[in-house]
Amino acid sequence: MDKSSNHGAFVLYATFMAALVLQVFPLPLWAHQARPDIPLLVLIYWSMALPDRIGIMTAVFTGIIVDALTFSLLGQHALAYAVAIYIVLIMHKRLRLLPMWQQAITIFVILSIERLIAALILGITDGLLPNMLFWLSPLIGMFLWPWIFILLRELRQNFHIQ
């Protein structure tokens, strides 16, 4: 293993760790449900950029960690992340060619699918119906996507991650 691949693995781990920290960063009670799913956005970028290295198993593992950190039902995020990354892996070649605004709309759809799966799980297990703030998260994620994309692309280029 050469030195550049060691740096690449470190950068991948560091971006996932930063995303997990942002996922549990304290927010006011009213903003908690509207929190964008940063780990999923990071997973989407890396699975789009490196589909051979970041796939469904990485999504499941990350989802289980998010479940443990957020005290949610074990497997809830794992299932939602796996479905979202499966969609990204199917269309990663087309998704990379889209202009940024079309990528953001596609990301909105993927994040909405994740929210739909979370709402179904919450409805089945707890009998809860999510409020409007719950559905604001994909919209915020859509507006964050260009910034996350640019930041992670710069990291990928600077550290020559392939």
N, C-alpha and C positions, 0 to 999 in steps of 0.2 A: 504494500500500500504506500503510495507516494505521499509527499507532504501536502499537496493541494487537496487530495481526497480527505485527509485528516481535518484540514481547515473546513472543507465543505460539510463534513459530518458535524463538526462543532457548530457551524453557523446554522445548520438545520435544527439541531437540538436547542440552540440559543433562541431561535425564533419561536419554536414551540413553547419553550419555557416562558418567554416574554408574553406570548399570547395567553398562556394559562394564568400568569400573574394578573394580566389585565382582566381576565374573566372573573377573578375573585376579588378584584379591587373594590373597596367599599364605595357604594353609591347611595344617594338618598333613596328612601323607600319608594317614592313615586317613580324614580328612574330605573329601579332595579329590573322591572320586567321589560323595559325598552332597551336594555343593554344589548348592543350588537354582539353577535357570536364571533368574537375575534379568533378563537381557535379554529373554527370552521372556515373563516376567510383565509387564514394562513394555510390550512390544509388544502383548500381549493387552489390557491396559488401554486403551492409546491406540487400538487398532483397534476396541475396543468403544465407546469414547467418541467417536471421530472416524473413522468408517469411510470417509468420503470422502477423508480426508487420509492415513491410515495404512493401508496395504494389503499385498498380497502382495509387491510390489516392495520396499517398505521392509523386510519380513521377510527377503527374499532378501539384500538389501544388508547388513542387520544380521547375518544368519547368516554371510555371507562374512567380515565383520570378526571375528566370534567365532571362525570357523575359523582365521583368520590369527593371532589373539591367543593361541589355545590350542594351536596347532600340530597341529590335527586335520586329517583329510582334507578338502581344499577342496571345499566343497559339502555336507558332511554336515549342518552346522547350517542351512545355507541351505535344503536340502530339508525338514528337519524343521520349521523355523520357517514355511516357506511352507504346509505342510500344516496346521499348527496354526492359523495366521492365517486360512486358508481356512475352517476349521471355525468360527472365531469370527465371521468376516464373514457366514457363512450364518445364524448364529443370534444375532447381536448384539442384535437388538431383544428377543428373548425372554430373553436372558441378562441384560440390564439390568434387567428386571422381577423377576428372582428375588431372594429374600432372600439375605443374605450367605452363610449356611451352604450353600445350594444352589449359589450361585455358586462357592464354594470346592470343592465336590464336582465340579462341572463342570470347574473349572480342574485338579483332580487328574486327571480323565480326559484332558484335553488334554495335560497334562504327561506323562502315562503314554504317550500316543501318540507324543510326541516321543522319549521314552526307548526305546520299542519300535523306532522308525525308527533311532535311534542304535545300538541293540543289533544290529539286522539288518545295518547297514553295517559295524560292527566285526566281526561274525561272518563276513561275506562277504569283507572285505578282509584282516583279520588272523587270522581263525580263532579269535578270542577269545570266550569266554563271560563275560558280566558277572557279578560277584558280587552279594550282597544289598545292599551299600551303593549300588550303581548304581541300584537300584530305590527307594532311600529318598528320592532327590531330589524326585520328584513329591509325596510326602507332606509334606516340609518346605515345598515351594512352596505346597501347599494351606494350610498353617498361616500362611504369610507373606502370602497373598493379601489378607486383610482389611486388613492394615497397609499394604500397597502400594496397594491400592485407595483407602483413606482419604487417604494422603499425596498421591497423584497427583490425586485429586479436589479436594483443598484447593488444590493448585497450579493446577489448571485453573480453579477458581472465582476464586481471587485474581488471576490474570492474565487472566481473561476469555477463555480460549482456546475458540474455536468452530470 
